[in-house]
Amino acid sequence: MEQTYSDKIALGLSRALTVLEEKSSVLWTYWANRLIDPATGAIRPELITESVLDDLLDDVFYCEKWPGI
């Protein structure tokens, strides 16, 4: 089954959150509270904008480069 563009973005977000969970509990908590619907545990797609993706990927980059921030 071929993945849709939305599926690929959701998978990428999930992977990014996993990196943050492993590297920085503070950043993981921030992003989880910002992006995940507490009632369903799913990422809220209406919150995903280019700006949000840029910020999230910046945080993932910094966590990979400097663990423990």
PyMOL Python script that loads the backbone (N, CA, C, O; Angstrom):
from pymol import cmd

cmd.read_pdbstr("""\
ATOM      1  N   MET A   1       0.841  -1.181   0.000  1.00  0.00           N
ATOM      2  CA  MET A   1       0.000   0.000   0.000  1.00  0.00           C
ATOM      3  C   MET A   1       0.887   1.246   0.000  1.00  0.00           C
ATOM      4  O   MET A   1       1.798   1.369   0.819  1.00  0.00           O
ATOM      5  N   GLU A   2       0.619   2.140  -0.901  1.00  0.00           N
ATOM      6  CA  GLU A   2       1.420   3.345  -1.030  1.00  0.00           C
ATOM      7  C   GLU A   2       1.015   4.372   0.021  1.00  0.00           C
ATOM      8  O   GLU A   2      -0.166   4.573   0.303  1.00  0.00           O
ATOM      9  N   GLN A   3       2.037   5.018   0.595  1.00  0.00           N
ATOM     10  CA  GLN A   3       1.761   6.040   1.602  1.00  0.00           C
ATOM     11  C   GLN A   3       1.379   7.352   0.933  1.00  0.00           C
ATOM     12  O   GLN A   3       1.924   7.714  -0.109  1.00  0.00           O
ATOM     13  N   THR A   4       0.439   8.054   1.544  1.00  0.00           N
ATOM     14  CA  THR A   4       0.076   9.381   1.064  1.00  0.00           C
ATOM     15  C   THR A   4       1.062  10.391   1.634  1.00  0.00           C
ATOM     16  O   THR A   4       1.844  10.084   2.534  1.00  0.00           O
ATOM     17  N   TYR A   5       1.008  11.588   1.095  1.00  0.00           N
ATOM     18  CA  TYR A   5       1.856  12.670   1.592  1.00  0.00           C
ATOM     19  C   TYR A   5       1.590  12.912   3.078  1.00  0.00           C
ATOM     20  O   TYR A   5       2.529  13.102   3.851  1.00  0.00           O
ATOM     21  N   SER A   6       0.331  12.908   3.477  1.00  0.00           N
ATOM     22  CA  SER A   6      -0.032  13.105   4.887  1.00  0.00           C
ATOM     23  C   SER A   6       0.525  11.995   5.766  1.00  0.00           C
ATOM     24  O   SER A   6       0.982  12.249   6.880  1.00  0.00           O
ATOM     25  N   ASP A   7       0.486  10.763   5.264  1.00  0.00           N
ATOM     26  CA  ASP A   7       1.052   9.639   6.014  1.00  0.00           C
ATOM     27  C   ASP A   7       2.548   9.827   6.227  1.00  0.00           C
ATOM     28  O   ASP A   7       3.069   9.555   7.309  1.00  0.00           O
ATOM     29  N   LYS A   8       3.231  10.291   5.193  1.00  0.00           N
ATOM     30  CA  LYS A   8       4.679  10.501   5.285  1.00  0.00           C
ATOM     31  C   LYS A   8       5.007  11.606   6.286  1.00  0.00           C
ATOM     32  O   LYS A   8       5.966  11.485   7.048  1.00  0.00           O
ATOM     33  N   ILE A   9       4.228  12.669   6.290  1.00  0.00           N
ATOM     34  CA  ILE A   9       4.450  13.748   7.251  1.00  0.00           C
ATOM     35  C   ILE A   9       4.200  13.247   8.668  1.00  0.00           C
ATOM     36  O   ILE A   9       4.979  13.540   9.575  1.00  0.00           O
ATOM     37  N   ALA A  10       3.130  12.500   8.865  1.00  0.00           N
ATOM     38  CA  ALA A  10       2.828  11.957  10.192  1.00  0.00           C
ATOM     39  C   ALA A  10       3.946  11.035  10.665  1.00  0.00           C
ATOM     40  O   ALA A  10       4.320  11.070  11.838  1.00  0.00           O
ATOM     41  N   LEU A  11       4.480  10.217   9.775  1.00  0.00           N
ATOM     42  CA  LEU A  11       5.577   9.329  10.132  1.00  0.00           C
ATOM     43  C   LEU A  11       6.821  10.135  10.494  1.00  0.00           C
ATOM     44  O   LEU A  11       7.502   9.822  11.470  1.00  0.00           O
ATOM     45  N   GLY A  12       7.114  11.159   9.720  1.00  0.00           N
ATOM     46  CA  GLY A  12       8.257  12.021  10.018  1.00  0.00           C
ATOM     47  C   GLY A  12       8.110  12.725  11.357  1.00  0.00           C
ATOM     48  O   GLY A  12       9.074  12.826  12.116  1.00  0.00           O
ATOM     49  N   LEU A  13       6.916  13.211  11.649  1.00  0.00           N
ATOM     50  CA  LEU A  13       6.668  13.856  12.940  1.00  0.00           C
ATOM     51  C   LEU A  13       6.834  12.869  14.082  1.00  0.00           C
ATOM     52  O   LEU A  13       7.410  13.197  15.119  1.00  0.00           O
ATOM     53  N   SER A  14       6.336  11.676  13.889  1.00  0.00           N
ATOM     54  CA  SER A  14       6.467  10.644  14.908  1.00  0.00           C
ATOM     55  C   SER A  14       7.939  10.330  15.167  1.00  0.00           C
ATOM     56  O   SER A  14       8.352  10.187  16.318  1.00  0.00           O
ATOM     57  N   ARG A  15       8.718  10.224  14.113  1.00  0.00           N
ATOM     58  CA  ARG A  15      10.159   9.959  14.266  1.00  0.00           C
ATOM     59  C   ARG A  15      10.858  11.125  14.953  1.00  0.00           C
ATOM     60  O   ARG A  15      11.722  10.920  15.806  1.00  0.00           O
ATOM     61  N   ALA A  16      10.487  12.345  14.584  1.00  0.00           N
ATOM     62  CA  ALA A  16      11.085  13.520  15.223  1.00  0.00           C
ATOM     63  C   ALA A  16      10.773  13.540  16.716  1.00  0.00           C
ATOM     64  O   ALA A  16      11.653  13.821  17.529  1.00  0.00           O
ATOM     65  N   LEU A  17       9.538  13.246  17.079  1.00  0.00           N
ATOM     66  CA  LEU A  17       9.171  13.208  18.495  1.00  0.00           C
ATOM     67  C   LEU A  17       9.903  12.088  19.226  1.00  0.00           C
ATOM     68  O   LEU A  17      10.243  12.236  20.400  1.00  0.00           O
ATOM     69  N   THR A  18      10.146  10.976  18.550  1.00  0.00           N
ATOM     70  CA  THR A  18      10.895   9.879  19.163  1.00  0.00           C
ATOM     71  C   THR A  18      12.326  10.306  19.465  1.00  0.00           C
ATOM     72  O   THR A  18      12.852   9.985  20.531  1.00  0.00           O
ATOM     73  N   VAL A  19      12.959  11.022  18.548  1.00  0.00           N
ATOM     74  CA  VAL A  19      14.313  11.530  18.788  1.00  0.00           C
ATOM     75  C   VAL A  19      14.310  12.452  19.998  1.00  0.00           C
ATOM     76  O   VAL A  19      15.174  12.345  20.868  1.00  0.00           O
ATOM     77  N   LEU A  20      13.343  13.353  20.054  1.00  0.00           N
ATOM     78  CA  LEU A  20      13.277  14.273  21.187  1.00  0.00           C
ATOM     79  C   LEU A  20      13.035  13.524  22.488  1.00  0.00           C
ATOM     80  O   LEU A  20      13.608  13.876  23.520  1.00  0.00           O
ATOM     81  N   GLU A  21      12.204  12.505  22.454  1.00  0.00           N
ATOM     82  CA  GLU A  21      11.926  11.723  23.657  1.00  0.00           C
ATOM     83  C   GLU A  21      13.201  11.057  24.170  1.00  0.00           C
ATOM     84  O   GLU A  21      13.415  10.970  25.379  1.00  0.00           O
ATOM     85  N   GLU A  22      14.042  10.590  23.259  1.00  0.00           N
ATOM     86  CA  GLU A  22      15.287   9.924  23.632  1.00  0.00           C
ATOM     87  C   GLU A  22      16.356  10.905  24.092  1.00  0.00           C
ATOM     88  O   GLU A  22      17.182  10.562  24.938  1.00  0.00           O
ATOM     89  N   LYS A  23      16.355  12.113  23.553  1.00  0.00           N
ATOM     90  CA  LYS A  23      17.457  13.049  23.782  1.00  0.00           C
ATOM     91  C   LYS A  23      17.155  14.167  24.777  1.00  0.00           C
ATOM     92  O   LYS A  23      18.063  14.633  25.465  1.00  0.00           O
ATOM     93  N   SER A  24      15.907  14.603  24.868  1.00  0.00           N
ATOM     94  CA  SER A  24      15.586  15.762  25.708  1.00  0.00           C
ATOM     95  C   SER A  24      14.138  15.694  26.179  1.00  0.00           C
ATOM     96  O   SER A  24      13.210  15.969  25.418  1.00  0.00           O
ATOM     97  N   SER A  25      13.963  15.329  27.427  1.00  0.00           N
ATOM     98  CA  SER A  25      12.594  15.206  27.945  1.00  0.00           C
ATOM     99  C   SER A  25      11.879  16.556  27.973  1.00  0.00           C
ATOM    100  O   SER A  25      10.659  16.613  27.815  1.00  0.00           O
ATOM    101  N   VAL A  26      12.620  17.628  28.171  1.00  0.00           N
ATOM    102  CA  VAL A  26      11.999  18.960  28.204  1.00  0.00           C
ATOM    103  C   VAL A  26      11.430  19.315  26.829  1.00  0.00           C
ATOM    104  O   VAL A  26      10.282  19.748  26.723  1.00  0.00           O
ATOM    105  N   LEU A  27      12.225  19.132  25.788  1.00  0.00           N
ATOM    106  CA  LEU A  27      11.738  19.442  24.440  1.00  0.00           C
ATOM    107  C   LEU A  27      10.651  18.474  24.006  1.00  0.00           C
ATOM    108  O   LEU A  27       9.696  18.874  23.341  1.00  0.00           O
ATOM    109  N   TRP A  28      10.784  17.200  24.375  1.00  0.00           N
ATOM    110  CA  TRP A  28       9.736  16.241  24.027  1.00  0.00           C
ATOM    111  C   TRP A  28       8.412  16.657  24.655  1.00  0.00           C
ATOM    112  O   TRP A  28       7.376  16.639  23.990  1.00  0.00           O
ATOM    113  N   THR A  29       8.439  17.031  25.930  1.00  0.00           N
ATOM    114  CA  THR A  29       7.214  17.449  26.614  1.00  0.00           C
ATOM    115  C   THR A  29       6.611  18.677  25.939  1.00  0.00           C
ATOM    116  O   THR A  29       5.399  18.742  25.736  1.00  0.00           O
ATOM    117  N   TYR A  30       7.451  19.648  25.591  1.00  0.00           N
ATOM    118  CA  TYR A  30       6.968  20.852  24.915  1.00  0.00           C
ATOM    119  C   TYR A  30       6.248  20.488  23.611  1.00  0.00           C
ATOM    120  O   TYR A  30       5.118  20.922  23.382  1.00  0.00           O
ATOM    121  N   TRP A  31       6.902  19.693  22.760  1.00  0.00           N
ATOM    122  CA  TRP A  31       6.318  19.360  21.463  1.00  0.00           C
ATOM    123  C   TRP A  31       5.130  18.428  21.596  1.00  0.00           C
ATOM    124  O   TRP A  31       4.157  18.560  20.854  1.00  0.00           O
ATOM    125  N   ALA A  32       5.191  17.491  22.524  1.00  0.00           N
ATOM    126  CA  ALA A  32       4.054  16.583  22.716  1.00  0.00           C
ATOM    127  C   ALA A  32       2.818  17.370  23.146  1.00  0.00           C
ATOM    128  O   ALA A  32       1.720  17.140  22.638  1.00  0.00           O
ATOM    129  N   ASN A  33       3.000  18.292  24.078  1.00  0.00           N
ATOM    130  CA  ASN A  33       1.870  19.110  24.522  1.00  0.00           C
ATOM    131  C   ASN A  33       1.350  20.006  23.407  1.00  0.00           C
ATOM    132  O   ASN A  33       0.161  20.323  23.362  1.00  0.00           O
ATOM    133  N   ARG A  34       2.230  20.409  22.521  1.00  0.00           N
ATOM    134  CA  ARG A  34       1.840  21.308  21.441  1.00  0.00           C
ATOM    135  C   ARG A  34       1.146  20.577  20.285  1.00  0.00           C
ATOM    136  O   ARG A  34       0.244  21.130  19.654  1.00  0.00           O
ATOM    137  N   LEU A  35       1.563  19.342  20.007  1.00  0.00           N
ATOM    138  CA  LEU A  35       1.104  18.675  18.791  1.00  0.00           C
ATOM    139  C   LEU A  35       0.166  17.490  18.990  1.00  0.00           C
ATOM    140  O   LEU A  35      -0.557  17.122  18.065  1.00  0.00           O
ATOM    141  N   ILE A  36       0.163  16.892  20.162  1.00  0.00           N
ATOM    142  CA  ILE A  36      -0.597  15.655  20.356  1.00  0.00           C
ATOM    143  C   ILE A  36      -1.905  15.937  21.082  1.00  0.00           C
ATOM    144  O   ILE A  36      -1.931  16.625  22.102  1.00  0.00           O
ATOM    145  N   ASP A  37      -2.980  15.398  20.543  1.00  0.00           N
ATOM    146  CA  ASP A  37      -4.298  15.503  21.167  1.00  0.00           C
ATOM    147  C   ASP A  37      -4.336  14.540  22.348  1.00  0.00           C
ATOM    148  O   ASP A  37      -4.229  13.329  22.154  1.00  0.00           O
ATOM    149  N   PRO A  38      -4.488  15.057  23.577  1.00  0.00           N
ATOM    150  CA  PRO A  38      -4.462  14.177  24.745  1.00  0.00           C
ATOM    151  C   PRO A  38      -5.606  13.164  24.775  1.00  0.00           C
ATOM    152  O   PRO A  38      -5.474  12.098  25.377  1.00  0.00           O
ATOM    153  N   ALA A  39      -6.708  13.483  24.141  1.00  0.00           N
ATOM    154  CA  ALA A  39      -7.858  12.572  24.146  1.00  0.00           C
ATOM    155  C   ALA A  39      -7.630  11.353  23.254  1.00  0.00           C
ATOM    156  O   ALA A  39      -8.076  10.250  23.572  1.00  0.00           O
ATOM    157  N   THR A  40      -6.932  11.560  22.136  1.00  0.00           N
ATOM    158  CA  THR A  40      -6.753  10.460  21.183  1.00  0.00           C
ATOM    159  C   THR A  40      -5.323   9.945  21.113  1.00  0.00           C
ATOM    160  O   THR A  40      -5.088   8.820  20.672  1.00  0.00           O
ATOM    161  N   GLY A  41      -4.367  10.764  21.547  1.00  0.00           N
ATOM    162  CA  GLY A  41      -2.962  10.384  21.431  1.00  0.00           C
ATOM    163  C   GLY A  41      -2.409  10.562  20.027  1.00  0.00           C
ATOM    164  O   GLY A  41      -1.279  10.163  19.744  1.00  0.00           O
ATOM    165  N   ALA A  42      -3.204  11.161  19.149  1.00  0.00           N
ATOM    166  CA  ALA A  42      -2.791  11.360  17.756  1.00  0.00           C
ATOM    167  C   ALA A  42      -2.272  12.782  17.555  1.00  0.00           C
ATOM    168  O   ALA A  42      -2.651  13.711  18.268  1.00  0.00           O
ATOM    169  N   ILE A  43      -1.405  12.919  16.574  1.00  0.00           N
ATOM    170  CA  ILE A  43      -0.921  14.244  16.201  1.00  0.00           C
ATOM    171  C   ILE A  43      -2.075  15.014  15.566  1.00  0.00           C
ATOM    172  O   ILE A  43      -2.804  14.483  14.729  1.00  0.00           O
ATOM    173  N   ARG A  44      -2.229  16.273  15.977  1.00  0.00           N
ATOM    174  CA  ARG A  44      -3.310  17.116  15.446  1.00  0.00           C
ATOM    175  C   ARG A  44      -2.838  17.766  14.139  1.00  0.00           C
ATOM    176  O   ARG A  44      -2.047  18.708  14.178  1.00  0.00           O
ATOM    177  N   PRO A  45      -3.307  17.283  12.995  1.00  0.00           N
ATOM    178  CA  PRO A  45      -2.804  17.770  11.706  1.00  0.00           C
ATOM    179  C   PRO A  45      -3.070  19.247  11.456  1.00  0.00           C
ATOM    180  O   PRO A  45      -2.327  19.886  10.711  1.00  0.00           O
ATOM    181  N   GLU A  46      -4.105  19.797  12.057  1.00  0.00           N
ATOM    182  CA  GLU A  46      -4.412  21.214  11.829  1.00  0.00           C
ATOM    183  C   GLU A  46      -3.341  22.141  12.404  1.00  0.00           C
ATOM    184  O   GLU A  46      -3.292  23.322  12.059  1.00  0.00           O
ATOM    185  N   LEU A  47      -2.490  21.615  13.274  1.00  0.00           N
ATOM    186  CA  LEU A  47      -1.438  22.429  13.879  1.00  0.00           C
ATOM    187  C   LEU A  47      -0.130  22.379  13.098  1.00  0.00           C
ATOM    188  O   LEU A  47       0.811  23.106  13.416  1.00  0.00           O
ATOM    189  N   ILE A  48      -0.068  21.540  12.096  1.00  0.00           N
ATOM    190  CA  ILE A  48       1.174  21.356  11.356  1.00  0.00           C
ATOM    191  C   ILE A  48       1.257  22.394  10.240  1.00  0.00           C
ATOM    192  O   ILE A  48       0.530  22.340   9.248  1.00  0.00           O
ATOM    193  N   THR A  49       2.168  23.337  10.441  1.00  0.00           N
ATOM    194  CA  THR A  49       2.428  24.370   9.438  1.00  0.00           C
ATOM    195  C   THR A  49       3.913  24.317   9.081  1.00  0.00           C
ATOM    196  O   THR A  49       4.693  23.634   9.744  1.00  0.00           O
ATOM    197  N   GLU A  50       4.286  25.024   8.058  1.00  0.00           N
ATOM    198  CA  GLU A  50       5.695  25.063   7.668  1.00  0.00           C
ATOM    199  C   GLU A  50       6.552  25.607   8.804  1.00  0.00           C
ATOM    200  O   GLU A  50       7.647  25.102   9.054  1.00  0.00           O
ATOM    201  N   SER A  51       6.067  26.617   9.480  1.00  0.00           N
ATOM    202  CA  SER A  51       6.798  27.207  10.597  1.00  0.00           C
ATOM    203  C   SER A  51       6.983  26.208  11.743  1.00  0.00           C
ATOM    204  O   SER A  51       8.063  26.113  12.326  1.00  0.00           O
ATOM    205  N   VAL A  52       5.924  25.471  12.054  1.00  0.00           N
ATOM    206  CA  VAL A  52       6.001  24.461  13.116  1.00  0.00           C
ATOM    207  C   VAL A  52       7.012  23.382  12.737  1.00  0.00           C
ATOM    208  O   VAL A  52       7.829  22.973  13.562  1.00  0.00           O
ATOM    209  N   LEU A  53       6.956  22.925  11.491  1.00  0.00           N
ATOM    210  CA  LEU A  53       7.909  21.911  11.041  1.00  0.00           C
ATOM    211  C   LEU A  53       9.344  22.420  11.120  1.00  0.00           C
ATOM    212  O   LEU A  53      10.233  21.687  11.553  1.00  0.00           O
ATOM    213  N   ASP A  54       9.580  23.655  10.711  1.00  0.00           N
ATOM    214  CA  ASP A  54      10.921  24.240  10.803  1.00  0.00           C
ATOM    215  C   ASP A  54      11.412  24.255  12.242  1.00  0.00           C
ATOM    216  O   ASP A  54      12.544  23.858  12.519  1.00  0.00           O
ATOM    217  N   ASP A  55      10.568  24.708  13.154  1.00  0.00           N
ATOM    218  CA  ASP A  55      10.954  24.779  14.565  1.00  0.00           C
ATOM    219  C   ASP A  55      11.224  23.395  15.144  1.00  0.00           C
ATOM    220  O   ASP A  55      12.201  23.199  15.867  1.00  0.00           O
ATOM    221  N   LEU A  56      10.361  22.441  14.828  1.00  0.00           N
ATOM    222  CA  LEU A  56      10.529  21.082  15.328  1.00  0.00           C
ATOM    223  C   LEU A  56      11.828  20.473  14.806  1.00  0.00           C
ATOM    224  O   LEU A  56      12.588  19.878  15.569  1.00  0.00           O
ATOM    225  N   LEU A  57      12.079  20.618  13.520  1.00  0.00           N
ATOM    226  CA  LEU A  57      13.296  20.043  12.952  1.00  0.00           C
ATOM    227  C   LEU A  57      14.546  20.737  13.468  1.00  0.00           C
ATOM    228  O   LEU A  57      15.584  20.091  13.610  1.00  0.00           O
ATOM    229  N   ASP A  58      14.479  22.026  13.751  1.00  0.00           N
ATOM    230  CA  ASP A  58      15.603  22.712  14.397  1.00  0.00           C
ATOM    231  C   ASP A  58      15.900  22.087  15.753  1.00  0.00           C
ATOM    232  O   ASP A  58      17.059  21.829  16.079  1.00  0.00           O
ATOM    233  N   ASP A  59      14.860  21.841  16.542  1.00  0.00           N
ATOM    234  CA  ASP A  59      15.059  21.235  17.859  1.00  0.00           C
ATOM    235  C   ASP A  59      15.633  19.826  17.742  1.00  0.00           C
ATOM    236  O   ASP A  59      16.505  19.445  18.524  1.00  0.00           O
ATOM    237  N   VAL A  60      15.155  19.055  16.777  1.00  0.00           N
ATOM    238  CA  VAL A  60      15.699  17.704  16.565  1.00  0.00           C
ATOM    239  C   VAL A  60      17.174  17.797  16.185  1.00  0.00           C
ATOM    240  O   VAL A  60      17.993  17.037  16.703  1.00  0.00           O
ATOM    241  N   PHE A  61      17.521  18.713  15.295  1.00  0.00           N
ATOM    242  CA  PHE A  61      18.913  18.892  14.885  1.00  0.00           C
ATOM    243  C   PHE A  61      19.788  19.210  16.091  1.00  0.00           C
ATOM    244  O   PHE A  61      20.844  18.604  16.267  1.00  0.00           O
ATOM    245  N   TYR A  62      19.358  20.157  16.922  1.00  0.00           N
ATOM    246  CA  TYR A  62      20.163  20.535  18.077  1.00  0.00           C
ATOM    247  C   TYR A  62      20.285  19.404  19.086  1.00  0.00           C
ATOM    248  O   TYR A  62      21.331  19.252  19.717  1.00  0.00           O
ATOM    249  N   CYS A  63      19.238  18.612  19.249  1.00  0.00           N
ATOM    250  CA  CYS A  63      19.307  17.459  20.158  1.00  0.00           C
ATOM    251  C   CYS A  63      20.270  16.404  19.636  1.00  0.00           C
ATOM    252  O   CYS A  63      20.971  15.759  20.416  1.00  0.00           O
ATOM    253  N   GLU A  64      20.306  16.230  18.338  1.00  0.00           N
ATOM    254  CA  GLU A  64      21.239  15.263  17.750  1.00  0.00           C
ATOM    255  C   GLU A  64      22.677  15.767  17.876  1.00  0.00           C
ATOM    256  O   GLU A  64      23.595  14.992  18.142  1.00  0.00           O
ATOM    257  N   LYS A  65      22.859  17.054  17.685  1.00  0.00           N
ATOM    258  CA  LYS A  65      24.205  17.629  17.717  1.00  0.00           C
ATOM    259  C   LYS A  65      24.715  17.799  19.145  1.00  0.00           C
ATOM    260  O   LYS A  65      25.888  17.551  19.424  1.00  0.00           O
ATOM    261  N   TRP A  66      23.834  18.223  20.045  1.00  0.00           N
ATOM    262  CA  TRP A  66      24.211  18.458  21.436  1.00  0.00           C
ATOM    263  C   TRP A  66      23.223  17.760  22.366  1.00  0.00           C
ATOM    264  O   TRP A  66      22.317  18.403  22.896  1.00  0.00           O
ATOM    265  N   PRO A  67      23.384  16.459  22.570  1.00  0.00           N
ATOM    266  CA  PRO A  67      22.453  15.714  23.437  1.00  0.00           C
ATOM    267  C   PRO A  67      22.389  16.311  24.841  1.00  0.00           C
ATOM    268  O   PRO A  67      23.379  16.827  25.361  1.00  0.00           O
ATOM    269  N   GLY A  68      21.226  16.230  25.428  1.00  0.00           N
ATOM    270  CA  GLY A  68      21.057  16.690  26.802  1.00  0.00           C
ATOM    271  C   GLY A  68      20.666  18.141  26.952  1.00  0.00           C
ATOM    272  O   GLY A  68      20.594  18.650  28.071  1.00  0.00           O
ATOM    273  N   ILE A  69      20.408  18.833  25.821  1.00  0.00           N
ATOM    274  CA  ILE A  69      20.011  20.238  25.960  1.00  0.00           C
ATOM    275  C   ILE A  69      18.575  20.340  26.396  1.00  0.00           C
ATOM    276  O   ILE A  69      18.058  21.444  26.567  1.00  0.00           O
TER     277      ILE A  69
END
""", "prot")
cmd.dss("prot")
cmd.show_as("cartoon", "prot")
cmd.util.cbc("prot")
cmd.orient("prot")
